[in-house]
């Protein structure tokens, strides 16, 4: 059992996916809406009136609607923009979208014309997608990781994953807010806050946290502000906000999706991944995002297994005969979560999965310190390399200059928490240091060969299962996040895949279940996750309550 004190003391658990919050400390440096968009976005918020046409709609339903003529890419984009105005900027004011793409409607028009002339490119043709604001786009939108330090200098080209989305025909609707710098600046932060975007609120209970660092992506998908979104993770930053916002999130094997053009923390652990309301939609996105990139050597791993269509693995009977190990070391941090997981395990058994309980990873807790060490070294090296690519127009060019910028602009950038993690990273030496090399070797050995691979070999497992995270905690600007527990670290340190699916609720707050396993096992995990989702169908949309319903 991992105690609350353990989690508070382990910087690696969530220190690299949390960030503070400030409801309105900084005004967005770029306009969120153009004049045209304001004219479209005339919907006013009424909690009793939802977006009837597109509420909980899937990618497949949108594609069918465009094929039949019920929808166009433009009409879909207009509806989502209207909903963003009504829910994200007004009404409950989630602040999950940091900026809208001023070219979104023009892109949608072009895709509508292309559909008429040539047909659809694929399942994402004309589908609105929101992407996290640490993913480069060479367009009229900024890429800032939520920091005012990167305002004013656009990236020289699209990130590789954005190129993939554009190639698939997706409409890049806008950028989502995030925990600033993907929650790497401080271990006393509060998730969902950035200097540029302010605080993202949880659509299930507005006084609760969205978790980090893909906070905006999680809240936007949950609130039906887009069809699907892209998040990024170093340790928990996709799966935790997905769990806490009641959606599906996939943290793929490192190297399945290119990191080129994504503001980094750690090349050992960083990856982007899809966030969606259904496993099928997440699988569609995963196929579009995956690709081999000459600039990212991790995508050229000789053992890499990738598919252009992951939906072929979705089988409602996929649990039959699947051997799933229960990682009990990741349980016990909250009785409500354990109760939800008890029901989830019964559902797995009922659908003829073979449950091995317990199937503990014996090395859990042994790579916490070494994970911290690796992330600090790689943050400095990788951030400096990324900033060098942004060109001379950038305000900051190194981690040291970011630190200095924050010190000069402390009122807007550090109103609630400081930058002690940045300072620790800046003090580290090059990646040739023995301390770094020893820590990296220990990480891989303990999390892979002696960790996930060892337990899966021992029990001949197809996947491991554990609760993804706690329920959302009350947002706390003074003391920061209040994580109770979670299961992201083993797969994160190993660079292995993990999928979270809605499993239940505690006082109306979503709880997710994580399936994770060996490198490149996304197809197996998707098969299991889809079958579980279809057997349980737990997800329900948020009600934008002011606080949690303690009667539930």
VEXDREN-2710 file (C-alpha; in Angstrom, 1 decimal):
% VEXDREN-2710
k/r/px/py/pz
1/UNK/0.0/0.0/0.0
2/UNK/1.2/3.5/-0.9
3/UNK/0.4/6.0/1.8
4/UNK/-0.7/9.6/1.3
5/UNK/2.5/10.8/2.8
6/UNK/4.4/8.8/0.2
7/UNK/2.6/10.5/-2.6
8/UNK/3.2/13.9/-1.1
9/UNK/6.9/13.2/-0.9
10/UNK/7.3/11.6/-4.3
11/UNK/7.9/14.4/-6.7
12/UNK/7.9/12.0/-9.5
13/UNK/4.3/10.8/-9.0
14/UNK/2.6/14.0/-9.9
15/UNK/5.2/16.8/-9.6
16/UNK/5.7/16.5/-13.3
17/UNK/2.0/16.6/-14.2
18/UNK/0.7/19.2/-11.7
19/UNK/0.5/23.0/-12.0
20/UNK/-1.0/25.7/-10.0
21/UNK/-4.1/27.7/-10.7
22/UNK/-5.2/31.2/-10.9
23/UNK/-8.8/32.0/-12.0
24/UNK/-7.9/35.2/-13.8
25/UNK/-4.4/36.3/-12.9
26/UNK/-3.3/36.7/-16.5
27/UNK/-5.4/37.9/-19.4
28/UNK/-4.9/35.8/-22.5
29/UNK/-2.2/37.3/-24.7
30/UNK/-4.0/36.5/-27.9
31/UNK/-7.7/37.1/-28.7
32/UNK/-9.8/34.0/-28.2
33/UNK/-12.3/34.8/-30.8
34/UNK/-12.3/36.7/-34.1
35/UNK/-15.2/39.0/-35.1
36/UNK/-16.7/36.3/-37.2
37/UNK/-16.5/33.7/-34.4
38/UNK/-18.2/36.2/-32.0
39/UNK/-21.0/36.5/-34.4
40/UNK/-21.4/32.7/-34.6
41/UNK/-20.9/32.2/-30.9
42/UNK/-24.0/33.9/-29.8
43/UNK/-25.3/31.1/-27.6
44/UNK/-25.8/32.1/-24.0
45/UNK/-25.4/29.6/-21.2
46/UNK/-28.4/27.9/-19.7
47/UNK/-27.7/24.8/-17.6
48/UNK/-31.0/23.3/-18.8
49/UNK/-30.2/23.7/-22.5
50/UNK/-27.5/21.5/-23.9
51/UNK/-26.2/21.3/-27.5
52/UNK/-28.8/18.9/-28.6
53/UNK/-27.4/18.1/-32.0
54/UNK/-23.8/17.2/-31.0
55/UNK/-24.1/16.3/-27.3
56/UNK/-22.0/13.1/-26.7
57/UNK/-21.7/12.6/-30.5
58/UNK/-19.0/10.3/-31.7
59/UNK/-16.5/10.7/-34.5
60/UNK/-18.3/8.0/-36.4
61/UNK/-21.7/9.7/-36.0
62/UNK/-20.2/13.0/-37.2
63/UNK/-18.6/11.3/-40.2
64/UNK/-21.9/9.6/-41.1
65/UNK/-23.7/12.9/-40.7
66/UNK/-21.4/14.6/-43.1
67/UNK/-21.7/11.7/-45.6
68/UNK/-25.5/11.9/-45.5
69/UNK/-25.6/15.7/-45.7
70/UNK/-27.0/16.2/-42.3
71/UNK/-23.8/18.0/-41.2
72/UNK/-21.0/19.8/-42.9
73/UNK/-17.5/20.3/-41.5
74/UNK/-18.4/24.0/-41.2
75/UNK/-21.7/23.5/-39.4
76/UNK/-20.0/21.1/-36.9
77/UNK/-17.2/23.6/-36.3
78/UNK/-19.7/26.4/-35.8
79/UNK/-21.7/24.4/-33.3
80/UNK/-18.6/23.6/-31.2
81/UNK/-17.4/27.3/-31.4
82/UNK/-20.9/28.3/-30.1
83/UNK/-20.6/25.8/-27.3
84/UNK/-17.2/27.0/-26.3
85/UNK/-18.4/30.6/-26.1
86/UNK/-21.4/29.5/-24.0
87/UNK/-19.7/27.1/-21.6
88/UNK/-16.0/27.8/-21.7
89/UNK/-15.9/31.6/-21.8
90/UNK/-19.4/32.3/-20.2
91/UNK/-21.7/30.3/-18.0
92/UNK/-19.6/27.9/-15.9
93/UNK/-16.5/29.4/-17.6
94/UNK/-14.3/26.3/-17.7
95/UNK/-11.4/28.1/-19.4
96/UNK/-10.3/24.8/-21.0
97/UNK/-9.7/26.4/-24.4
98/UNK/-6.8/28.8/-24.4
99/UNK/-7.3/30.0/-28.0
100/UNK/-9.4/29.3/-31.1
101/UNK/-8.0/28.8/-34.5
102/UNK/-9.1/31.9/-36.6
103/UNK/-8.7/29.8/-39.7
104/UNK/-10.9/26.9/-38.5
105/UNK/-14.0/27.8/-40.5
106/UNK/-12.0/28.3/-43.7
107/UNK/-10.3/25.0/-43.2
108/UNK/-13.7/23.4/-42.7
109/UNK/-15.0/25.0/-45.9
110/UNK/-12.0/23.6/-47.8
111/UNK/-12.6/20.2/-46.4
112/UNK/-16.3/20.3/-47.3
113/UNK/-15.4/21.2/-50.9
114/UNK/-12.8/18.4/-51.0
115/UNK/-15.4/15.9/-49.8
116/UNK/-17.7/16.9/-52.6
117/UNK/-15.0/16.7/-55.2
118/UNK/-13.0/13.7/-54.1
119/UNK/-14.7/12.1/-51.1
120/UNK/-13.4/11.9/-47.5
121/UNK/-9.8/11.3/-46.7
122/UNK/-10.7/9.0/-43.8
123/UNK/-12.6/8.9/-40.5
124/UNK/-11.3/12.3/-39.3
125/UNK/-12.2/14.2/-42.4
126/UNK/-13.9/17.4/-41.2
127/UNK/-13.7/16.4/-37.5
128/UNK/-12.9/19.2/-35.0
129/UNK/-9.9/18.5/-32.8
130/UNK/-8.5/20.5/-29.9
131/UNK/-4.8/20.2/-29.2
132/UNK/-2.8/21.0/-26.1
133/UNK/-1.0/24.3/-26.1
134/UNK/2.5/22.7/-25.9
135/UNK/2.1/21.3/-29.5
136/UNK/3.6/23.4/-32.3
137/UNK/1.4/24.8/-35.0
138/UNK/2.8/27.1/-37.7
139/UNK/-0.4/29.1/-38.1
140/UNK/-2.1/32.1/-36.6
141/UNK/-2.3/30.4/-33.1
142/UNK/0.5/30.6/-30.5
143/UNK/2.3/27.7/-28.9
144/UNK/3.2/28.7/-25.4
145/UNK/2.9/25.8/-22.9
146/UNK/0.6/28.3/-21.1
147/UNK/3.6/30.6/-20.3
148/UNK/3.7/34.3/-21.2
149/UNK/7.4/33.8/-21.9
150/UNK/6.6/32.2/-25.2
151/UNK/4.1/34.7/-26.4
152/UNK/5.0/36.5/-29.7
153/UNK/7.2/34.0/-31.4
154/UNK/5.5/31.3/-33.5
155/UNK/7.1/27.9/-34.2
156/UNK/8.8/27.6/-37.6
157/UNK/6.7/24.7/-38.7
158/UNK/3.9/22.3/-37.5
159/UNK/4.7/19.6/-35.1
160/UNK/4.8/16.2/-36.8
161/UNK/1.6/15.1/-35.1
162/UNK/-0.2/18.2/-36.3
163/UNK/1.0/17.4/-39.8
164/UNK/-0.5/13.9/-39.3
165/UNK/-3.8/15.4/-38.2
166/UNK/-4.0/17.8/-41.1
167/UNK/-3.1/15.0/-43.5
168/UNK/-6.1/13.0/-42.0
169/UNK/-8.4/15.9/-42.7
170/UNK/-9.0/17.0/-39.1
171/UNK/-10.0/20.6/-38.4
172/UNK/-7.6/22.0/-35.8
173/UNK/-10.3/23.9/-33.8
174/UNK/-7.9/25.5/-31.2
175/UNK/-5.5/25.0/-28.4
176/UNK/-6.4/23.8/-24.9
177/UNK/-5.2/25.3/-21.6
178/UNK/-2.8/23.2/-19.6
179/UNK/-0.9/23.1/-16.4
180/UNK/1.9/25.5/-17.3
181/UNK/5.0/24.0/-18.8
182/UNK/3.2/20.6/-18.5
183/UNK/3.5/20.9/-14.7
184/UNK/7.2/20.7/-14.5
185/UNK/7.9/24.1/-12.9
186/UNK/7.1/23.4/-9.3
187/UNK/6.1/20.5/-7.1
188/UNK/3.8/22.8/-5.1
189/UNK/1.6/23.7/-8.0
190/UNK/-2.1/23.4/-8.6
191/UNK/-3.1/21.6/-11.8
192/UNK/-5.0/23.3/-14.5
193/UNK/-3.5/26.7/-14.2
194/UNK/-1.3/28.6/-16.6
195/UNK/-0.1/32.2/-16.6
196/UNK/-1.6/32.7/-20.0
197/UNK/-4.8/30.8/-19.7
198/UNK/-5.8/31.0/-16.0
199/UNK/-7.6/28.1/-14.3
200/UNK/-9.4/25.3/-15.9
201/UNK/-12.4/24.0/-14.0
202/UNK/-13.8/20.5/-13.7
203/UNK/-17.1/20.2/-15.6
204/UNK/-18.5/17.7/-13.1
205/UNK/-18.0/20.0/-10.1
206/UNK/-16.6/23.5/-10.8
207/UNK/-14.8/23.8/-7.5
208/UNK/-12.9/20.6/-8.2
209/UNK/-9.6/20.2/-10.0
210/UNK/-9.1/18.9/-13.6
211/UNK/-5.8/17.3/-12.8
212/UNK/-2.8/17.9/-15.0
213/UNK/-1.2/18.6/-17.2
214/UNK/-3.6/17.9/-20.1
215/UNK/-6.2/19.7/-18.0
216/UNK/-7.9/21.6/-20.8
217/UNK/-8.0/18.7/-23.2
218/UNK/-9.7/16.5/-20.5
219/UNK/-12.3/19.2/-19.5
220/UNK/-13.0/20.1/-23.1
221/UNK/-13.7/16.6/-24.2
222/UNK/-15.8/15.9/-21.2
223/UNK/-17.9/19.0/-21.7
224/UNK/-18.4/18.3/-25.4
225/UNK/-16.4/21.3/-26.6
226/UNK/-14.8/19.1/-29.3
227/UNK/-15.1/15.7/-30.8
228/UNK/-11.6/14.6/-29.6
229/UNK/-8.5/16.2/-28.3
230/UNK/-4.7/15.6/-28.0
231/UNK/-2.9/15.6/-24.7
232/UNK/0.7/14.9/-23.7
233/UNK/2.1/12.9/-20.8
234/UNK/5.4/12.4/-19.0
235/UNK/3.9/10.7/-15.9
236/UNK/0.1/10.7/-15.6
237/UNK/-0.7/13.8/-17.7
238/UNK/-3.0/12.1/-20.1
239/UNK/-4.4/9.3/-18.0
240/UNK/-5.0/11.4/-14.8
241/UNK/-7.0/14.2/-16.3
242/UNK/-8.9/11.7/-18.5
243/UNK/-9.9/9.7/-15.4
244/UNK/-10.8/12.7/-13.4
245/UNK/-12.9/14.2/-16.2
246/UNK/-14.6/11.0/-17.0
247/UNK/-13.2/10.2/-20.5
248/UNK/-10.9/7.8/-22.3
249/UNK/-7.2/8.5/-22.5
250/UNK/-4.4/6.6/-24.2
251/UNK/-0.8/7.1/-23.2
252/UNK/1.0/5.1/-26.0
253/UNK/4.4/3.5/-26.0
254/UNK/7.1/6.2/-26.3
255/UNK/7.9/6.3/-30.0
256/UNK/4.5/5.4/-31.4
257/UNK/3.7/9.1/-31.9
258/UNK/6.4/11.6/-32.8
259/UNK/7.5/14.2/-30.2
260/UNK/9.0/16.6/-32.8
261/UNK/7.6/20.0/-32.2
262/UNK/6.2/19.3/-28.8
263/UNK/7.5/21.3/-25.9
264/UNK/9.4/18.7/-23.9
265/UNK/10.1/17.5/-20.4
266/UNK/11.8/14.2/-21.0
267/UNK/12.7/12.3/-24.2
268/UNK/12.7/9.1/-22.1
269/UNK/9.0/9.4/-21.0
270/UNK/7.3/12.1/-23.1
271/UNK/4.5/11.2/-25.5
272/UNK/1.4/12.7/-27.0
273/UNK/-1.9/10.7/-27.0
274/UNK/-5.6/10.9/-27.8
275/UNK/-8.3/11.9/-25.3
276/UNK/-11.9/11.1/-26.2
277/UNK/-15.3/10.1/-24.9
278/UNK/-15.2/6.6/-26.3
279/UNK/-12.5/3.9/-26.8
280/UNK/-13.4/3.8/-30.5
281/UNK/-12.9/7.5/-31.0
282/UNK/-9.5/7.3/-29.1
283/UNK/-8.5/4.4/-31.4
284/UNK/-9.4/6.4/-34.5
285/UNK/-7.2/9.2/-33.3
286/UNK/-4.3/6.9/-32.3
287/UNK/-4.1/5.6/-35.9
288/UNK/-4.0/9.1/-37.3
289/UNK/-1.4/10.3/-34.8
290/UNK/1.0/7.4/-35.1
291/UNK/3.8/7.7/-37.6
292/UNK/7.5/7.3/-38.3
293/UNK/9.4/10.7/-38.1
294/UNK/13.0/11.0/-39.3
295/UNK/13.5/13.7/-36.6
296/UNK/12.4/11.5/-33.7
297/UNK/14.6/8.4/-33.4
298/UNK/12.2/6.8/-30.9
299/UNK/9.7/6.4/-33.8
300/UNK/12.4/4.3/-35.6
301/UNK/12.7/1.7/-32.9
302/UNK/13.3/-1.7/-34.6
303/UNK/10.7/-3.3/-32.3
304/UNK/8.0/-0.7/-33.1
305/UNK/4.5/-2.0/-33.9
306/UNK/2.1/0.5/-35.4
307/UNK/-1.2/0.3/-37.2
308/UNK/-3.0/2.9/-39.3
309/UNK/-6.3/1.6/-38.1
310/UNK/-6.6/0.5/-34.4
311/UNK/-10.4/0.1/-34.6
312/UNK/-9.8/-3.3/-36.2
313/UNK/-8.8/-4.6/-32.7
314/UNK/-12.1/-3.4/-31.0
315/UNK/-14.0/-6.5/-30.1
316/UNK/-17.0/-6.4/-27.6
317/UNK/-16.0/-10.0/-26.7
318/UNK/-12.4/-9.1/-26.2
319/UNK/-12.4/-9.9/-22.5
320/UNK/-13.0/-13.6/-23.1
321/UNK/-9.9/-15.5/-22.0
322/UNK/-7.9/-12.4/-21.5
323/UNK/-5.5/-12.8/-18.6
324/UNK/-5.5/-9.6/-16.5
325/UNK/-3.3/-9.1/-13.4
326/UNK/-4.5/-6.8/-10.5
327/UNK/-1.7/-4.5/-9.3
328/UNK/-2.9/-4.3/-5.6
329/UNK/0.0/-2.0/-4.7
330/UNK/-1.9/0.7/-6.5
331/UNK/-5.0/0.2/-4.5
332/UNK/-5.9/1.3/-0.9
333/UNK/-5.7/5.1/-1.1
334/UNK/-9.4/5.7/-0.9
335/UNK/-12.3/3.3/0.0
336/UNK/-14.6/4.8/-2.6
337/UNK/-12.1/4.1/-5.4
338/UNK/-11.6/0.6/-4.1
339/UNK/-15.4/0.0/-4.2
340/UNK/-15.5/1.2/-7.8
341/UNK/-12.6/-1.1/-8.7
342/UNK/-14.3/-4.0/-6.9
343/UNK/-17.3/-3.6/-9.2
344/UNK/-15.0/-3.2/-12.2
345/UNK/-13.2/-6.4/-11.4
346/UNK/-16.5/-8.2/-11.1
347/UNK/-17.5/-6.9/-14.5
348/UNK/-14.2/-8.3/-16.0
349/UNK/-14.9/-11.7/-14.4
350/UNK/-18.5/-11.7/-15.6
351/UNK/-17.3/-11.2/-19.2
352/UNK/-15.0/-14.2/-18.8
353/UNK/-11.6/-12.5/-18.3
354/UNK/-9.2/-14.5/-16.2
355/UNK/-8.3/-12.4/-13.2
356/UNK/-4.9/-12.9/-11.5
357/UNK/-5.2/-11.2/-8.1
358/UNK/-2.8/-10.0/-6.9
359/UNK/-0.2/-9.6/-9.6
360/UNK/2.0/-6.9/-8.1
361/UNK/4.9/-5.2/-9.7
362/UNK/7.5/-5.8/-7.0
363/UNK/9.6/-2.8/-7.9
364/UNK/6.9/-0.2/-7.4
365/UNK/8.4/2.6/-5.3
366/UNK/12.0/1.7/-6.1
367/UNK/12.4/4.0/-9.2
368/UNK/10.8/7.1/-7.7
369/UNK/14.1/8.9/-6.9
370/UNK/15.7/7.8/-10.2
371/UNK/12.7/9.0/-12.1
372/UNK/13.2/12.5/-10.5
373/UNK/16.8/12.5/-11.4
374/UNK/16.3/11.6/-15.1
375/UNK/13.5/14.1/-15.5
376/UNK/15.6/16.9/-14.1
377/UNK/18.5/16.2/-16.4
378/UNK/16.4/15.7/-19.5
379/UNK/14.3/18.8/-18.8
380/UNK/17.3/21.0/-19.1
381/UNK/18.8/19.3/-22.1
382/UNK/15.5/18.8/-24.0
383/UNK/14.1/22.2/-23.2
384/UNK/17.2/24.0/-24.4
385/UNK/17.2/21.9/-27.6
386/UNK/13.6/22.7/-28.3
387/UNK/14.0/26.5/-27.6
388/UNK/16.9/26.6/-30.0
389/UNK/14.6/25.4/-32.8
390/UNK/12.1/28.2/-32.1
391/UNK/14.5/30.7/-33.6
392/UNK/15.8/34.2/-32.7
393/UNK/12.4/35.8/-32.4
394/UNK/11.7/33.9/-29.2
395/UNK/11.8/35.9/-25.9
396/UNK/13.6/33.0/-24.2
397/UNK/16.2/30.6/-25.6
398/UNK/17.2/28.5/-22.7
399/UNK/15.8/27.1/-19.4
400/UNK/17.9/29.7/-17.6
401/UNK/16.2/32.5/-19.5
402/UNK/12.8/31.1/-18.7
403/UNK/13.8/31.2/-15.0
404/UNK/14.9/34.8/-15.4
405/UNK/11.7/35.7/-17.2
406/UNK/9.6/34.3/-14.4
407/UNK/11.6/36.2/-11.8
408/UNK/11.1/39.4/-13.7
409/UNK/7.4/38.7/-14.1
410/UNK/6.6/37.0/-10.8
411/UNK/3.3/38.8/-10.3
412/UNK/1.8/37.1/-13.4
413/UNK/3.9/34.0/-13.7
414/UNK/4.4/33.0/-10.0
415/UNK/1.4/34.4/-8.0
416/UNK/0.8/31.0/-6.2
417/UNK/3.8/28.8/-6.6
418/UNK/7.4/29.2/-7.5
419/UNK/9.9/27.4/-9.9
420/UNK/11.9/25.2/-7.6
421/UNK/11.9/22.3/-10.1
422/UNK/13.2/24.5/-12.8
423/UNK/16.0/25.6/-10.5
424/UNK/16.9/22.0/-9.7
425/UNK/17.0/21.1/-13.4
426/UNK/19.1/24.1/-14.3
427/UNK/21.7/23.0/-11.7
428/UNK/22.1/19.7/-13.4
429/UNK/25.0/18.9/-15.8
430/UNK/25.0/17.3/-19.2
431/UNK/23.5/13.9/-20.2
432/UNK/27.0/12.4/-20.0
433/UNK/27.0/12.7/-16.2
434/UNK/27.3/9.4/-14.4
435/UNK/24.4/10.3/-12.0
436/UNK/22.1/10.6/-15.0
437/UNK/23.3/7.5/-16.8
438/UNK/23.0/5.4/-13.7
439/UNK/19.5/6.7/-12.9
440/UNK/18.3/6.0/-16.5
441/UNK/19.6/2.5/-16.4
442/UNK/17.9/1.9/-13.1
443/UNK/14.6/3.3/-14.4
444/UNK/14.5/1.0/-17.4
445/UNK/15.7/-2.1/-15.5
446/UNK/13.3/-1.7/-12.6
447/UNK/10.2/-0.6/-14.5
448/UNK/10.7/-2.9/-17.5
449/UNK/12.7/-6.1/-17.1
450/UNK/12.2/-6.4/-13.3
451/UNK/8.9/-4.6/-13.3
452/UNK/6.1/-4.8/-15.8
453/UNK/7.7/-7.4/-18.0
454/UNK/8.6/-9.6/-15.0
455/UNK/5.1/-9.8/-13.5
456/UNK/3.5/-10.3/-17.0
457/UNK/6.0/-13.2/-17.7
458/UNK/5.4/-14.7/-14.3
459/UNK/1.6/-14.9/-14.6
460/UNK/1.4/-15.0/-18.5
461/UNK/-0.7/-11.9/-18.6
462/UNK/-2.2/-9.9/-21.4
463/UNK/-2.6/-6.7/-19.3
464/UNK/-2.3/-5.3/-15.9
465/UNK/-5.2/-3.3/-14.2
466/UNK/-5.4/-0.7/-11.4
467/UNK/-7.4/2.4/-10.5
468/UNK/-6.1/5.3/-12.6
469/UNK/-6.5/8.0/-9.9
470/UNK/-8.5/9.4/-7.1
471/UNK/-11.6/11.5/-7.5
472/UNK/-11.1/15.2/-8.2
473/UNK/-10.0/17.1/-5.2
474/UNK/-11.1/20.7/-4.3
475/UNK/-8.9/23.2/-6.1
476/UNK/-6.5/24.8/-3.6
477/UNK/-4.5/27.8/-4.6
478/UNK/-2.7/28.0/-1.3
479/UNK/-1.4/24.5/-0.8
480/UNK/-1.6/23.1/-4.3
481/UNK/-2.8/19.7/-5.4
482/UNK/-4.1/16.9/-3.1
483/UNK/-3.3/13.7/-4.8
484/UNK/-4.2/10.6/-2.9
485/UNK/-2.9/7.9/-5.3
486/UNK/-2.7/6.7/-8.8
487/UNK/-1.1/4.1/-11.1
488/UNK/0.6/6.0/-13.9
489/UNK/4.2/5.8/-12.8
490/UNK/5.3/2.2/-13.8
491/UNK/4.1/2.5/-17.4
492/UNK/5.4/6.1/-17.6
493/UNK/8.9/5.3/-16.5
494/UNK/9.0/2.2/-18.6
495/UNK/7.7/4.1/-21.7
496/UNK/5.0/1.5/-22.0
497/UNK/1.3/2.0/-23.0
498/UNK/-1.6/2.7/-20.7
499/UNK/-5.3/3.2/-21.4
500/UNK/-7.9/4.6/-18.9
501/UNK/-11.6/4.1/-19.3
502/UNK/-14.5/5.4/-17.1
503/UNK/-15.2/2.9/-14.3
504/UNK/-17.6/4.6/-11.9
505/UNK/-18.2/7.6/-9.6
506/UNK/-17.6/8.7/-6.1
507/UNK/-20.1/11.4/-5.0
508/UNK/-20.7/12.1/-8.7
509/UNK/-17.0/12.5/-9.5
510/UNK/-15.6/10.2/-12.2
511/UNK/-13.2/7.3/-11.4
512/UNK/-11.1/5.6/-14.2
513/UNK/-9.7/2.2/-14.6
514/UNK/-6.3/1.7/-16.2
515/UNK/-5.2/-1.2/-18.4
516/UNK/-1.4/-1.2/-19.1
517/UNK/1.2/-3.6/-20.3
518/UNK/4.3/-4.3/-22.4
519/UNK/5.8/-2.0/-25.1
520/UNK/3.8/-1.8/-28.3
521/UNK/0.8/-3.7/-26.8
522/UNK/-1.7/-0.9/-27.7
523/UNK/-3.8/-3.4/-29.9
524/UNK/-4.2/-5.8/-27.0
525/UNK/-5.0/-3.0/-24.5
526/UNK/-7.6/-1.5/-26.8
527/UNK/-9.3/-4.8/-27.3
528/UNK/-9.6/-5.2/-23.5
529/UNK/-10.5/-1.6/-22.8
530/UNK/-13.2/-1.6/-25.5
531/UNK/-14.8/-4.8/-24.3
532/UNK/-14.8/-3.4/-20.7
533/UNK/-16.4/-0.2/-21.9
534/UNK/-19.1/-1.9/-23.9
535/UNK/-19.9/-4.2/-21.0
536/UNK/-20.2/-1.4/-18.4
537/UNK/-21.0/1.8/-20.3
538/UNK/-20.3/3.9/-17.2
539/UNK/-19.7/7.3/-18.7
540/UNK/-22.3/10.0/-18.3
541/UNK/-21.9/13.7/-19.3
542/UNK/-21.1/16.4/-16.7
543/UNK/-23.8/18.6/-15.2
544/UNK/-21.5/21.6/-14.3
545/UNK/-22.5/21.5/-10.7
546/UNK/-21.0/24.2/-8.4
547/UNK/-19.7/21.5/-6.1
548/UNK/-19.8/17.7/-5.7
549/UNK/-23.2/16.2/-5.0
550/UNK/-22.5/14.5/-1.6
551/UNK/-25.8/12.7/-1.8
552/UNK/-24.6/10.5/-4.6
END
